[in-house]
């Protein structure tokens, strides 16, 4: 913990606020202790604000720790891999799967099921996960293959592809709700796993961001459907565009036959 000078008699409220703003979160309790006797209303407000921030920080640490239950349960395995997919429901675009092995001591705040966090936060977490991952892989199955083998089998295929694209072979796989056929690695299917396992949540974010970026790119190639906004899901505007323009080359015909 940082060494904090207790002499604050000559500091302005703005200078004290700057100390709080620049401090690491672990140093906040010491700052709160230092300034608890300062009677200035501005300092009291700062202390209340950062006391609340520190409580939220501790709450988030506990939440993240609760997402490591399965990682601790299977800690005898060296490489624990989380797998999840994005894009099972849309009318257009591929289904994407991601597989990721995180360092065992990895604490990444605000990680969660990708659907529970904002696009901006997903982008930030995506970069942090890629930077710190022991290994990761991405798999993709295109719309025409989805039409041929159905979305569930396409999801399995994307997950197998994601595993095969990893530089390090997993010792065990934590999967969101599914058991992947033709994978000869121990698997643990976890219902709502993207909310319960930090590894699956990380895979959820990698898959979601990868697919969203792809759909934004497709929007430029196939304008008019709103892919950058709807990401291929069957929104009202998307359905209206589909009826007006007909299907694009990336539409899943098995999903849209009721609309064309």
C-alpha positions in Angstrom: 0.0 0.0 0.0 1.2 3.5 -0.9 2.8 5.6 1.9 0.5 8.5 2.5 1.6 11.7 4.2 -0.9 12.6 7.0 -0.2 16.4 6.8 -3.1 17.9 4.8 -3.4 21.2 6.5 -2.1 23.1 3.4 -3.9 21.1 0.8 -6.9 22.5 -1.1 -10.0 20.4 -1.7 -9.1 20.2 -5.4 -5.6 18.9 -4.4 -7.1 16.3 -2.1 -9.6 15.2 -4.9 -6.6 14.8 -7.2 -5.0 12.5 -4.7 -8.1 10.3 -4.7 -8.3 10.3 -8.5 -4.7 9.3 -9.0 -4.7 6.6 -6.2 -4.9 2.9 -6.9 -8.1 1.4 -5.6 -6.1 -0.5 -2.9 -4.9 2.8 -1.5 -8.4 4.3 -1.1 -8.9 3.0 2.5 -5.7 4.8 3.7 -6.8 8.0 2.0 -10.2 7.7 3.7 -8.6 7.2 7.0 -6.2 10.2 6.4 -9.0 12.6 5.6 -11.8 11.4 7.9 -11.2 14.2 10.4 -11.2 17.0 7.7 -14.3 19.0 8.4 -14.5 20.8 5.1 -17.7 19.9 3.3 -15.9 19.4 0.0 -13.5 16.8 1.5 -16.4 15.1 3.3 -18.2 14.7 -0.1 -15.0 13.3 -1.7 -14.7 10.8 1.1 -18.3 9.7 0.7 -17.9 9.4 -3.0 -14.8 7.3 -2.8 -16.0 5.2 0.1 -18.9 4.2 -2.1 -16.6 3.5 -5.0 -14.4 1.3 -2.8 -17.5 -0.7 -1.6 -18.5 -1.3 -5.2 -15.0 -2.3 -6.0 -15.0 -4.9 -3.2 -18.4 -6.1 -4.4 -17.1 -6.6 -7.9 -14.0 -8.5 -6.5 -16.4 -10.9 -4.7 -18.5 -11.4 -7.8 -15.4 -12.2 -9.9 -14.2 -14.6 -7.2 -17.6 -16.3 -7.4 -17.0 -16.8 -11.2 -13.9 -18.9 -10.4 -15.8 -21.7 -8.7 -15.4 -24.2 -11.6 -11.8 -23.0 -12.3 -11.0 -23.8 -8.7 -12.9 -27.1 -8.8 -10.8 -28.3 -11.7 -7.6 -26.6 -10.7 -5.6 -29.8 -11.0 -5.8 -29.4 -14.7 -3.1 -27.1 -16.1 -5.0 -25.7 -19.1 -8.7 -24.9 -18.3 -10.5 -23.8 -21.4 -13.8 -21.9 -21.6 -15.9 -22.1 -24.8 -19.0 -20.2 -25.9 -20.7 -19.0 -29.1 -22.3 -16.0 -30.6 -24.9 -15.8 -33.4 -27.1 -18.9 -33.1 -30.3 -16.8 -33.4 -29.7 -14.2 -36.2 -31.2 -14.3 -39.7 -27.8 -13.5 -41.3 -24.1 -14.0 -40.8 -22.0 -16.9 -39.4 -22.1 -18.5 -36.1 -18.9 -17.8 -34.2 -17.3 -19.7 -31.4 -14.4 -18.8 -29.2 -12.2 -20.9 -26.9 -9.9 -19.3 -24.4 -7.5 -20.4 -21.7 -6.9 -17.7 -19.0 -4.0 -17.5 -16.6 -5.1 -19.1 -13.3 -4.3 -15.9 -11.4 -6.2 -13.7 -13.8 -8.5 -11.1 -12.2 -10.4 -9.1 -14.8 -13.0 -6.8 -13.3 -16.5 -6.5 -14.9 -16.1 -9.6 -17.0 -19.5 -11.3 -17.5 -21.8 -12.8 -20.0 -21.3 -10.7 -23.1 -25.0 -9.9 -23.3 -24.9 -8.3 -19.8 -22.3 -5.7 -20.6 -22.2 -2.7 -22.9 -20.6 -2.7 -26.3 -17.9 -0.3 -25.2 -17.0 -2.5 -22.2 -17.0 -5.6 -24.4 -14.5 -4.0 -26.7 -12.3 -3.0 -23.7 -12.5 -6.5 -22.2 -11.9 -8.1 -25.6 -8.5 -6.4 -25.9 -7.6 -7.3 -22.3 -8.5 -10.9 -22.7 -6.5 -11.2 -26.0 -3.5 -9.6 -24.4 -3.5 -11.8 -21.3 -4.8 -15.2 -22.6 -2.5 -18.2 -22.4 -4.2 -19.3 -25.7 -7.3 -18.7 -27.6 -9.0 -19.8 -30.9 -11.9 -18.6 -33.0 -14.2 -20.8 -35.1 -16.7 -19.7 -37.7 -19.4 -21.5 -39.8 -21.0 -19.6 -42.7 -24.7 -19.2 -43.4 -24.8 -21.8 -46.2 -23.3 -24.4 -44.0 -25.8 -23.5 -41.2 -28.6 -24.1 -43.8 -27.0 -27.5 -44.7 -26.4 -29.0 -41.3 -28.7 -26.9 -39.0 -27.6 -24.3 -36.4 -26.9 -26.7 -33.5 -24.5 -28.8 -35.6 -23.0 -25.6 -37.0 -22.4 -24.4 -33.4 -20.6 -27.7 -32.6 -18.5 -27.3 -35.7 -17.5 -23.8 -34.9 -16.6 -24.9 -31.3 -14.4 -27.7 -32.7 -12.8 -25.3 -35.1 -12.1 -22.8 -32.2 -10.4 -25.6 -30.2 -8.3 -26.7 -33.2 -7.2 -23.1 -33.8 -5.6 -22.9 -30.3 -1.9 -23.0 -30.0 -2.1 -24.9 -26.7 -4.4 -27.9 -26.3 -6.8 -27.7 -23.4 -6.7 -30.3 -20.6 -10.4 -29.7 -19.8 -13.2 -27.7 -21.4 -15.9 -25.7 -19.6 -18.8 -25.2 -22.0 -21.9 -23.0 -21.8 -24.8 -25.6 -21.5 -23.5 -27.9 -24.3 -21.4 -31.1 -24.7 -19.5 -30.9 -28.0 -19.5 -34.1 -30.0 -16.3 -35.5 -31.5 -14.1 -33.7 -28.9 -11.9 -36.1 -27.0 -11.1 -33.8 -24.1 -12.9 -33.9 -20.8 -15.9 -31.5 -20.9 -18.0 -29.8 -18.2 -21.3 -28.4 -19.5 -22.5 -25.6 -17.3 -26.0 -24.1 -17.5 -25.7 -20.3 -17.9 -22.0 -20.9 -17.8 -21.2 -17.5 -19.2 -22.5 -16.0 -15.9 -20.9 -18.6 -13.7 -17.4 -19.2 -15.1 -14.8 -16.5 -15.9 -13.4 -18.7 -18.7 -16.7 -19.1 -20.4 -17.5 -15.4 -19.9 -14.2 -14.5 -21.6 -15.0 -16.8 -24.5 -18.5 -15.2 -24.7 -16.9 -11.8 -25.1 -14.4 -13.0 -27.7 -17.1 -14.6 -29.8 -19.5 -11.7 -29.5 -17.1 -9.0 -30.4 -15.6 -11.0 -33.3 -19.0 -11.5 -34.7 -20.2 -8.0 -34.2 -17.1 -6.6 -35.9 -17.7 -8.9 -38.9 -21.4 -7.8 -39.2 -20.3 -4.2 -39.2 -18.0 -5.0 -42.1 -20.8 -6.9 -43.9 -23.0 -3.8 -43.6 -20.7 -2.0 -46.0 -20.7 -4.8 -48.4 -24.5 -5.5 -48.2 -26.1 -2.1 -47.3 -29.7 -1.7 -46.6 -30.3 -4.4 -44.1 -28.9 -2.5 -41.1 -26.3 -5.2 -40.2 -24.1 -2.7 -38.4 -27.0 -2.0 -36.0 -28.9 -5.3 -35.8 -26.0 -7.6 -36.2 -28.2 -9.9 -38.4 -30.9 -10.4 -35.8 -34.5 -10.3 -37.0 -35.5 -6.8 -35.9 -38.6 -5.1 -37.4 -36.4 -3.0 -39.7 -34.4 -6.0 -40.8 -37.5 -7.9 -41.7 -38.9 -4.9 -43.6 -35.6 -4.6 -45.5 -35.6 -8.4 -46.2 -39.1 -8.2 -47.7 -38.1 -5.1 -49.8 -34.7 -6.2 -51.0 -34.8 -10.0 -50.8 -32.1 -12.0 -49.1 -28.4 -11.1 -49.3 -25.6 -13.7 -49.8 -25.1 -13.9 -46.1 -28.7 -14.6 -45.1 -29.6 -18.0 -43.6 -32.4 -19.3 -45.8 -33.5 -21.8 -43.2 -34.2 -18.9 -40.9 -36.0 -16.5 -43.2 -38.4 -18.6 -45.3 -41.4 -17.1 -43.5 -40.4 -13.7 -44.6 -39.6 -14.0 -48.3 
